């Protein structure tokens, strides 16, 4: 297994542990990563104990239909925005089958490149949102460097690391303040 593969496996195992400790399952909504984050989690044997699933909502129509993203948010802010990321995470948190445990969700929407960027939202701009059961949605943006695959991998890692940190904080398992992961990004 490559070093990156080992890091992804460790992250997926840690996230599964944190979800189980918090008494919830994970649901993801992905756009620019195309299901990469969910695939990393589903690659762990036994992940069905803590992974509810994911939605790849690449088009705005899928964001509206499957996740309940509003046309107003898409028109006012664009698909790559805090508002849309928040609505995606909120929608993913409601997609569960009603099985055991509430859902903790994360969403990813961005511009992986190599084209599609603008002056205001250059290639590598990614918005994230996280929603834990009974809590408000949190959003954050990052700008990653690299080719398309690199931006996608960094974004998937950031989303899952952020969800892990929030679950650990929420479940009281942290003895010290956890922070968001340190990945390469520009200011």
Biotite code that builds the C-alpha atoms (Angstrom):
import biotite.structure as struc

atoms = struc.array([
    struc.Atom([0.000, 0.000, 0.000], chain_id="A", res_id=1, res_name="UNK", atom_name="CA", element="C"),
    struc.Atom([1.312, 3.466, -0.869], chain_id="A", res_id=2, res_name="UNK", atom_name="CA", element="C"),
    struc.Atom([1.941, 6.140, 1.752], chain_id="A", res_id=3, res_name="UNK", atom_name="CA", element="C"),
    struc.Atom([-1.140, 8.045, 0.534], chain_id="A", res_id=4, res_name="UNK", atom_name="CA", element="C"),
    struc.Atom([-3.191, 4.849, 0.682], chain_id="A", res_id=5, res_name="UNK", atom_name="CA", element="C"),
    struc.Atom([-2.024, 4.227, 4.248], chain_id="A", res_id=6, res_name="UNK", atom_name="CA", element="C"),
    struc.Atom([-2.927, 7.799, 5.264], chain_id="A", res_id=7, res_name="UNK", atom_name="CA", element="C"),
    struc.Atom([-6.382, 7.436, 3.728], chain_id="A", res_id=8, res_name="UNK", atom_name="CA", element="C"),
    struc.Atom([-6.949, 4.123, 5.486], chain_id="A", res_id=9, res_name="UNK", atom_name="CA", element="C"),
    struc.Atom([-5.875, 5.589, 8.830], chain_id="A", res_id=10, res_name="UNK", atom_name="CA", element="C"),
    struc.Atom([-8.158, 8.593, 8.323], chain_id="A", res_id=11, res_name="UNK", atom_name="CA", element="C"),
    struc.Atom([-11.105, 6.357, 7.382], chain_id="A", res_id=12, res_name="UNK", atom_name="CA", element="C"),
    struc.Atom([-10.530, 4.082, 10.388], chain_id="A", res_id=13, res_name="UNK", atom_name="CA", element="C"),
    struc.Atom([-10.220, 7.057, 12.739], chain_id="A", res_id=14, res_name="UNK", atom_name="CA", element="C"),
    struc.Atom([-13.377, 8.635, 11.339], chain_id="A", res_id=15, res_name="UNK", atom_name="CA", element="C"),
    struc.Atom([-15.268, 5.361, 11.719], chain_id="A", res_id=16, res_name="UNK", atom_name="CA", element="C"),
    struc.Atom([-14.100, 5.095, 15.330], chain_id="A", res_id=17, res_name="UNK", atom_name="CA", element="C"),
    struc.Atom([-15.132, 8.700, 16.044], chain_id="A", res_id=18, res_name="UNK", atom_name="CA", element="C"),
    struc.Atom([-18.568, 8.199, 14.465], chain_id="A", res_id=19, res_name="UNK", atom_name="CA", element="C"),
    struc.Atom([-19.203, 5.067, 16.502], chain_id="A", res_id=20, res_name="UNK", atom_name="CA", element="C"),
    struc.Atom([-18.052, 6.789, 19.710], chain_id="A", res_id=21, res_name="UNK", atom_name="CA", element="C"),
    struc.Atom([-20.410, 9.683, 18.945], chain_id="A", res_id=22, res_name="UNK", atom_name="CA", element="C"),
    struc.Atom([-23.258, 7.247, 18.239], chain_id="A", res_id=23, res_name="UNK", atom_name="CA", element="C"),
    struc.Atom([-23.865, 8.345, 14.665], chain_id="A", res_id=24, res_name="UNK", atom_name="CA", element="C"),
    struc.Atom([-23.355, 7.319, 11.060], chain_id="A", res_id=25, res_name="UNK", atom_name="CA", element="C"),
    struc.Atom([-21.741, 9.333, 8.267], chain_id="A", res_id=26, res_name="UNK", atom_name="CA", element="C"),
    struc.Atom([-23.442, 10.740, 5.193], chain_id="A", res_id=27, res_name="UNK", atom_name="CA", element="C"),
    struc.Atom([-21.573, 12.683, 2.499], chain_id="A", res_id=28, res_name="UNK", atom_name="CA", element="C"),
    struc.Atom([-22.546, 15.043, -0.319], chain_id="A", res_id=29, res_name="UNK", atom_name="CA", element="C"),
    struc.Atom([-19.810, 15.486, -2.908], chain_id="A", res_id=30, res_name="UNK", atom_name="CA", element="C"),
    struc.Atom([-19.545, 17.528, -6.060], chain_id="A", res_id=31, res_name="UNK", atom_name="CA", element="C"),
    struc.Atom([-16.015, 18.250, -7.318], chain_id="A", res_id=32, res_name="UNK", atom_name="CA", element="C"),
    struc.Atom([-14.566, 15.137, -5.630], chain_id="A", res_id=33, res_name="UNK", atom_name="CA", element="C"),
    struc.Atom([-16.990, 12.860, -7.476], chain_id="A", res_id=34, res_name="UNK", atom_name="CA", element="C"),
    struc.Atom([-17.454, 10.395, -4.623], chain_id="A", res_id=35, res_name="UNK", atom_name="CA", element="C"),
    struc.Atom([-13.772, 10.083, -3.728], chain_id="A", res_id=36, res_name="UNK", atom_name="CA", element="C"),
    struc.Atom([-14.286, 10.725, 0.019], chain_id="A", res_id=37, res_name="UNK", atom_name="CA", element="C"),
    struc.Atom([-17.097, 8.191, 0.256], chain_id="A", res_id=38, res_name="UNK", atom_name="CA", element="C"),
    struc.Atom([-15.026, 5.640, -1.673], chain_id="A", res_id=39, res_name="UNK", atom_name="CA", element="C"),
    struc.Atom([-12.194, 6.014, 0.836], chain_id="A", res_id=40, res_name="UNK", atom_name="CA", element="C"),
    struc.Atom([-14.610, 5.285, 3.691], chain_id="A", res_id=41, res_name="UNK", atom_name="CA", element="C"),
    struc.Atom([-16.381, 2.429, 1.897], chain_id="A", res_id=42, res_name="UNK", atom_name="CA", element="C"),
    struc.Atom([-12.989, 0.838, 1.239], chain_id="A", res_id=43, res_name="UNK", atom_name="CA", element="C"),
    struc.Atom([-12.723, -0.072, 4.933], chain_id="A", res_id=44, res_name="UNK", atom_name="CA", element="C"),
    struc.Atom([-14.042, -3.519, 5.791], chain_id="A", res_id=45, res_name="UNK", atom_name="CA", element="C"),
    struc.Atom([-16.934, -3.140, 8.212], chain_id="A", res_id=46, res_name="UNK", atom_name="CA", element="C"),
    struc.Atom([-17.648, 0.478, 7.272], chain_id="A", res_id=47, res_name="UNK", atom_name="CA", element="C"),
    struc.Atom([-21.353, -0.328, 6.975], chain_id="A", res_id=48, res_name="UNK", atom_name="CA", element="C"),
    struc.Atom([-21.436, -0.050, 10.782], chain_id="A", res_id=49, res_name="UNK", atom_name="CA", element="C"),
    struc.Atom([-20.782, 3.699, 10.567], chain_id="A", res_id=50, res_name="UNK", atom_name="CA", element="C"),
    struc.Atom([-21.181, 4.791, 6.913], chain_id="A", res_id=51, res_name="UNK", atom_name="CA", element="C"),
    struc.Atom([-24.719, 5.543, 5.735], chain_id="A", res_id=52, res_name="UNK", atom_name="CA", element="C"),
    struc.Atom([-23.594, 6.555, 2.247], chain_id="A", res_id=53, res_name="UNK", atom_name="CA", element="C"),
    struc.Atom([-23.001, 9.451, -0.062], chain_id="A", res_id=54, res_name="UNK", atom_name="CA", element="C"),
    struc.Atom([-24.452, 11.439, -2.917], chain_id="A", res_id=55, res_name="UNK", atom_name="CA", element="C"),
    struc.Atom([-22.456, 12.651, -5.887], chain_id="A", res_id=56, res_name="UNK", atom_name="CA", element="C"),
    struc.Atom([-24.313, 15.792, -6.911], chain_id="A", res_id=57, res_name="UNK", atom_name="CA", element="C"),
    struc.Atom([-22.145, 17.107, -9.690], chain_id="A", res_id=58, res_name="UNK", atom_name="CA", element="C"),
    struc.Atom([-24.856, 19.087, -11.467], chain_id="A", res_id=59, res_name="UNK", atom_name="CA", element="C"),
    struc.Atom([-27.010, 21.820, -9.986], chain_id="A", res_id=60, res_name="UNK", atom_name="CA", element="C"),
    struc.Atom([-30.085, 19.758, -10.873], chain_id="A", res_id=61, res_name="UNK", atom_name="CA", element="C"),
    struc.Atom([-28.824, 16.880, -8.715], chain_id="A", res_id=62, res_name="UNK", atom_name="CA", element="C"),
    struc.Atom([-28.003, 19.289, -5.894], chain_id="A", res_id=63, res_name="UNK", atom_name="CA", element="C"),
    struc.Atom([-31.599, 20.560, -5.999], chain_id="A", res_id=64, res_name="UNK", atom_name="CA", element="C"),
    struc.Atom([-33.310, 17.201, -6.510], chain_id="A", res_id=65, res_name="UNK", atom_name="CA", element="C"),
    struc.Atom([-31.353, 14.957, -4.158], chain_id="A", res_id=66, res_name="UNK", atom_name="CA", element="C"),
    struc.Atom([-30.121, 17.375, -1.500], chain_id="A", res_id=67, res_name="UNK", atom_name="CA", element="C"),
    struc.Atom([-32.709, 20.143, -1.454], chain_id="A", res_id=68, res_name="UNK", atom_name="CA", element="C"),
    struc.Atom([-30.323, 22.923, -2.461], chain_id="A", res_id=69, res_name="UNK", atom_name="CA", element="C"),
    struc.Atom([-32.463, 25.930, -3.355], chain_id="A", res_id=70, res_name="UNK", atom_name="CA", element="C"),
    struc.Atom([-32.475, 27.585, -6.744], chain_id="A", res_id=71, res_name="UNK", atom_name="CA", element="C"),
    struc.Atom([-32.216, 30.910, -4.893], chain_id="A", res_id=72, res_name="UNK", atom_name="CA", element="C"),
    struc.Atom([-28.865, 29.925, -3.332], chain_id="A", res_id=73, res_name="UNK", atom_name="CA", element="C"),
    struc.Atom([-27.527, 28.647, -6.637], chain_id="A", res_id=74, res_name="UNK", atom_name="CA", element="C"),
    struc.Atom([-28.511, 31.846, -8.451], chain_id="A", res_id=75, res_name="UNK", atom_name="CA", element="C"),
    struc.Atom([-27.369, 34.233, -5.732], chain_id="A", res_id=76, res_name="UNK", atom_name="CA", element="C"),
    struc.Atom([-24.084, 32.575, -4.768], chain_id="A", res_id=77, res_name="UNK", atom_name="CA", element="C"),
    struc.Atom([-23.228, 29.900, -7.337], chain_id="A", res_id=78, res_name="UNK", atom_name="CA", element="C"),
    struc.Atom([-22.612, 26.197, -6.774], chain_id="A", res_id=79, res_name="UNK", atom_name="CA", element="C"),
    struc.Atom([-19.211, 26.897, -5.226], chain_id="A", res_id=80, res_name="UNK", atom_name="CA", element="C"),
    struc.Atom([-20.293, 28.854, -2.155], chain_id="A", res_id=81, res_name="UNK", atom_name="CA", element="C"),
    struc.Atom([-20.838, 28.671, 1.568], chain_id="A", res_id=82, res_name="UNK", atom_name="CA", element="C"),
    struc.Atom([-24.630, 28.732, 1.124], chain_id="A", res_id=83, res_name="UNK", atom_name="CA", element="C"),
    struc.Atom([-24.678, 25.790, -1.287], chain_id="A", res_id=84, res_name="UNK", atom_name="CA", element="C"),
    struc.Atom([-22.154, 23.765, 0.753], chain_id="A", res_id=85, res_name="UNK", atom_name="CA", element="C"),
    struc.Atom([-24.323, 24.307, 3.850], chain_id="A", res_id=86, res_name="UNK", atom_name="CA", element="C"),
    struc.Atom([-27.496, 23.223, 2.056], chain_id="A", res_id=87, res_name="UNK", atom_name="CA", element="C"),
    struc.Atom([-25.696, 20.155, 0.682], chain_id="A", res_id=88, res_name="UNK", atom_name="CA", element="C"),
    struc.Atom([-24.544, 19.093, 4.169], chain_id="A", res_id=89, res_name="UNK", atom_name="CA", element="C"),
    struc.Atom([-28.003, 19.737, 5.573], chain_id="A", res_id=90, res_name="UNK", atom_name="CA", element="C"),
    struc.Atom([-29.555, 17.673, 2.790], chain_id="A", res_id=91, res_name="UNK", atom_name="CA", element="C"),
    struc.Atom([-27.086, 14.822, 3.314], chain_id="A", res_id=92, res_name="UNK", atom_name="CA", element="C"),
    struc.Atom([-27.924, 14.804, 7.027], chain_id="A", res_id=93, res_name="UNK", atom_name="CA", element="C"),
    struc.Atom([-31.554, 14.011, 6.152], chain_id="A", res_id=94, res_name="UNK", atom_name="CA", element="C"),
    struc.Atom([-30.929, 11.225, 3.635], chain_id="A", res_id=95, res_name="UNK", atom_name="CA", element="C"),
    struc.Atom([-30.596, 8.339, 6.065], chain_id="A", res_id=96, res_name="UNK", atom_name="CA", element="C"),
    struc.Atom([-32.696, 5.241, 5.999], chain_id="A", res_id=97, res_name="UNK", atom_name="CA", element="C"),
    struc.Atom([-33.867, 5.713, 9.547], chain_id="A", res_id=98, res_name="UNK", atom_name="CA", element="C"),
    struc.Atom([-31.460, 3.046, 10.769], chain_id="A", res_id=99, res_name="UNK", atom_name="CA", element="C"),
    struc.Atom([-29.554, 3.192, 14.037], chain_id="A", res_id=100, res_name="UNK", atom_name="CA", element="C"),
    struc.Atom([-28.023, 6.509, 14.988], chain_id="A", res_id=101, res_name="UNK", atom_name="CA", element="C"),
    struc.Atom([-28.376, 10.045, 13.678], chain_id="A", res_id=102, res_name="UNK", atom_name="CA", element="C"),
    struc.Atom([-26.307, 11.258, 10.744], chain_id="A", res_id=103, res_name="UNK", atom_name="CA", element="C"),
    struc.Atom([-23.171, 13.401, 10.775], chain_id="A", res_id=104, res_name="UNK", atom_name="CA", element="C"),
    struc.Atom([-22.629, 14.879, 7.343], chain_id="A", res_id=105, res_name="UNK", atom_name="CA", element="C"),
    struc.Atom([-20.009, 16.653, 5.271], chain_id="A", res_id=106, res_name="UNK", atom_name="CA", element="C"),
    struc.Atom([-20.221, 18.297, 1.872], chain_id="A", res_id=107, res_name="UNK", atom_name="CA", element="C"),
    struc.Atom([-17.686, 19.314, -0.742], chain_id="A", res_id=108, res_name="UNK", atom_name="CA", element="C"),
    struc.Atom([-18.291, 21.700, -3.645], chain_id="A", res_id=109, res_name="UNK", atom_name="CA", element="C"),
    struc.Atom([-15.539, 23.354, -5.636], chain_id="A", res_id=110, res_name="UNK", atom_name="CA", element="C"),
    struc.Atom([-13.544, 23.858, -8.807], chain_id="A", res_id=111, res_name="UNK", atom_name="CA", element="C"),
    struc.Atom([-11.037, 21.050, -9.312], chain_id="A", res_id=112, res_name="UNK", atom_name="CA", element="C"),
    struc.Atom([-9.825, 22.328, -12.692], chain_id="A", res_id=113, res_name="UNK", atom_name="CA", element="C"),
    struc.Atom([-8.048, 22.521, -14.938], chain_id="A", res_id=114, res_name="UNK", atom_name="CA", element="C"),
    struc.Atom([-10.703, 24.929, -16.239], chain_id="A", res_id=115, res_name="UNK", atom_name="CA", element="C"),
    struc.Atom([-13.815, 26.513, -14.798], chain_id="A", res_id=116, res_name="UNK", atom_name="CA", element="C"),
    struc.Atom([-12.171, 28.993, -12.466], chain_id="A", res_id=117, res_name="UNK", atom_name="CA", element="C"),
    struc.Atom([-12.831, 32.718, -12.365], chain_id="A", res_id=118, res_name="UNK", atom_name="CA", element="C"),
    struc.Atom([-11.042, 35.665, -10.792], chain_id="A", res_id=119, res_name="UNK", atom_name="CA", element="C"),
    struc.Atom([-13.357, 35.460, -7.759], chain_id="A", res_id=120, res_name="UNK", atom_name="CA", element="C"),
    struc.Atom([-13.291, 31.640, -7.606], chain_id="A", res_id=121, res_name="UNK", atom_name="CA", element="C"),
    struc.Atom([-10.046, 30.342, -9.123], chain_id="A", res_id=122, res_name="UNK", atom_name="CA", element="C"),
    struc.Atom([-9.314, 26.682, -9.786], chain_id="A", res_id=123, res_name="UNK", atom_name="CA", element="C"),
    struc.Atom([-8.667, 24.987, -6.458], chain_id="A", res_id=124, res_name="UNK", atom_name="CA", element="C"),
    struc.Atom([-11.377, 26.899, -4.576], chain_id="A", res_id=125, res_name="UNK", atom_name="CA", element="C"),
    struc.Atom([-13.424, 24.458, -2.511], chain_id="A", res_id=126, res_name="UNK", atom_name="CA", element="C"),
    struc.Atom([-16.227, 25.067, -0.008], chain_id="A", res_id=127, res_name="UNK", atom_name="CA", element="C"),
    struc.Atom([-16.903, 22.578, 2.764], chain_id="A", res_id=128, res_name="UNK", atom_name="CA", element="C"),
    struc.Atom([-19.732, 22.177, 5.246], chain_id="A", res_id=129, res_name="UNK", atom_name="CA", element="C"),
    struc.Atom([-20.207, 19.877, 8.207], chain_id="A", res_id=130, res_name="UNK", atom_name="CA", element="C"),
    struc.Atom([-23.334, 19.120, 10.188], chain_id="A", res_id=131, res_name="UNK", atom_name="CA", element="C"),
    struc.Atom([-23.470, 17.093, 13.376], chain_id="A", res_id=132, res_name="UNK", atom_name="CA", element="C"),
    struc.Atom([-26.742, 15.859, 14.868], chain_id="A", res_id=133, res_name="UNK", atom_name="CA", element="C"),
    struc.Atom([-28.499, 18.648, 16.743], chain_id="A", res_id=134, res_name="UNK", atom_name="CA", element="C"),
    struc.Atom([-25.949, 21.286, 15.735], chain_id="A", res_id=135, res_name="UNK", atom_name="CA", element="C"),
    struc.Atom([-25.771, 24.093, 13.199], chain_id="A", res_id=136, res_name="UNK", atom_name="CA", element="C"),
    struc.Atom([-23.971, 23.687, 9.894], chain_id="A", res_id=137, res_name="UNK", atom_name="CA", element="C"),
    struc.Atom([-20.363, 24.905, 9.824], chain_id="A", res_id=138, res_name="UNK", atom_name="CA", element="C"),
    struc.Atom([-18.748, 26.044, 6.567], chain_id="A", res_id=139, res_name="UNK", atom_name="CA", element="C"),
    struc.Atom([-15.211, 26.791, 5.462], chain_id="A", res_id=140, res_name="UNK", atom_name="CA", element="C"),
    struc.Atom([-13.378, 27.497, 2.225], chain_id="A", res_id=141, res_name="UNK", atom_name="CA", element="C"),
    struc.Atom([-9.912, 26.475, 1.134], chain_id="A", res_id=142, res_name="UNK", atom_name="CA", element="C"),
    struc.Atom([-7.850, 27.001, -1.980], chain_id="A", res_id=143, res_name="UNK", atom_name="CA", element="C"),
    struc.Atom([-5.763, 24.009, -2.953], chain_id="A", res_id=144, res_name="UNK", atom_name="CA", element="C"),
    struc.Atom([-2.899, 23.832, -5.425], chain_id="A", res_id=145, res_name="UNK", atom_name="CA", element="C"),
    struc.Atom([-2.156, 21.073, -7.864], chain_id="A", res_id=146, res_name="UNK", atom_name="CA", element="C"),
    struc.Atom([-3.690, 19.284, -10.798], chain_id="A", res_id=147, res_name="UNK", atom_name="CA", element="C"),
    struc.Atom([-7.297, 18.082, -10.848], chain_id="A", res_id=148, res_name="UNK", atom_name="CA", element="C"),
    struc.Atom([-6.559, 14.807, -9.060], chain_id="A", res_id=149, res_name="UNK", atom_name="CA", element="C"),
    struc.Atom([-4.476, 16.635, -6.463], chain_id="A", res_id=150, res_name="UNK", atom_name="CA", element="C"),
    struc.Atom([-7.192, 19.180, -5.724], chain_id="A", res_id=151, res_name="UNK", atom_name="CA", element="C"),
    struc.Atom([-9.772, 16.396, -5.447], chain_id="A", res_id=152, res_name="UNK", atom_name="CA", element="C"),
    struc.Atom([-7.623, 14.332, -3.062], chain_id="A", res_id=153, res_name="UNK", atom_name="CA", element="C"),
    struc.Atom([-6.808, 17.342, -0.877], chain_id="A", res_id=154, res_name="UNK", atom_name="CA", element="C"),
    struc.Atom([-10.475, 18.314, -0.743], chain_id="A", res_id=155, res_name="UNK", atom_name="CA", element="C"),
    struc.Atom([-11.613, 14.802, 0.185], chain_id="A", res_id=156, res_name="UNK", atom_name="CA", element="C"),
    struc.Atom([-8.960, 14.637, 2.911], chain_id="A", res_id=157, res_name="UNK", atom_name="CA", element="C"),
    struc.Atom([-9.904, 18.075, 4.271], chain_id="A", res_id=158, res_name="UNK", atom_name="CA", element="C"),
    struc.Atom([-13.595, 17.216, 4.453], chain_id="A", res_id=159, res_name="UNK", atom_name="CA", element="C"),
    struc.Atom([-13.047, 13.908, 6.237], chain_id="A", res_id=160, res_name="UNK", atom_name="CA", element="C"),
    struc.Atom([-10.429, 15.330, 8.603], chain_id="A", res_id=161, res_name="UNK", atom_name="CA", element="C"),
    struc.Atom([-12.766, 18.174, 9.489], chain_id="A", res_id=162, res_name="UNK", atom_name="CA", element="C"),
    struc.Atom([-15.618, 15.771, 10.195], chain_id="A", res_id=163, res_name="UNK", atom_name="CA", element="C"),
    struc.Atom([-13.309, 13.647, 12.360], chain_id="A", res_id=164, res_name="UNK", atom_name="CA", element="C"),
    struc.Atom([-12.233, 16.693, 14.390], chain_id="A", res_id=165, res_name="UNK", atom_name="CA", element="C"),
    struc.Atom([-15.809, 17.816, 14.936], chain_id="A", res_id=166, res_name="UNK", atom_name="CA", element="C"),
    struc.Atom([-16.974, 14.340, 15.974], chain_id="A", res_id=167, res_name="UNK", atom_name="CA", element="C"),
    struc.Atom([-14.117, 14.014, 18.448], chain_id="A", res_id=168, res_name="UNK", atom_name="CA", element="C"),
    struc.Atom([-14.912, 17.429, 19.931], chain_id="A", res_id=169, res_name="UNK", atom_name="CA", element="C"),
    struc.Atom([-18.628, 16.716, 20.104], chain_id="A", res_id=170, res_name="UNK", atom_name="CA", element="C"),
    struc.Atom([-18.217, 13.350, 21.762], chain_id="A", res_id=171, res_name="UNK", atom_name="CA", element="C"),
    struc.Atom([-15.881, 14.758, 24.406], chain_id="A", res_id=172, res_name="UNK", atom_name="CA", element="C"),
    struc.Atom([-13.069, 12.409, 23.425], chain_id="A", res_id=173, res_name="UNK", atom_name="CA", element="C"),
    struc.Atom([-10.496, 15.151, 22.977], chain_id="A", res_id=174, res_name="UNK", atom_name="CA", element="C"),
    struc.Atom([-8.246, 15.971, 25.884], chain_id="A", res_id=175, res_name="UNK", atom_name="CA", element="C"),
    struc.Atom([-6.942, 18.974, 23.987], chain_id="A", res_id=176, res_name="UNK", atom_name="CA", element="C"),
    struc.Atom([-8.407, 21.320, 21.401], chain_id="A", res_id=177, res_name="UNK", atom_name="CA", element="C"),
    struc.Atom([-8.478, 19.673, 17.967], chain_id="A", res_id=178, res_name="UNK", atom_name="CA", element="C"),
    struc.Atom([-7.939, 21.812, 14.916], chain_id="A", res_id=179, res_name="UNK", atom_name="CA", element="C"),
    struc.Atom([-8.599, 21.496, 11.233], chain_id="A", res_id=180, res_name="UNK", atom_name="CA", element="C"),
    struc.Atom([-5.987, 19.526, 9.287], chain_id="A", res_id=181, res_name="UNK", atom_name="CA", element="C"),
    struc.Atom([-2.878, 21.216, 7.968], chain_id="A", res_id=182, res_name="UNK", atom_name="CA", element="C"),
    struc.Atom([-2.821, 20.732, 4.203], chain_id="A", res_id=183, res_name="UNK", atom_name="CA", element="C"),
    struc.Atom([-1.229, 22.783, 1.489], chain_id="A", res_id=184, res_name="UNK", atom_name="CA", element="C"),
    struc.Atom([-3.408, 25.681, 0.438], chain_id="A", res_id=185, res_name="UNK", atom_name="CA", element="C"),
    struc.Atom([-2.932, 29.268, -0.495], chain_id="A", res_id=186, res_name="UNK", atom_name="CA", element="C"),
    struc.Atom([-4.295, 32.133, 1.616], chain_id="A", res_id=187, res_name="UNK", atom_name="CA", element="C"),
])
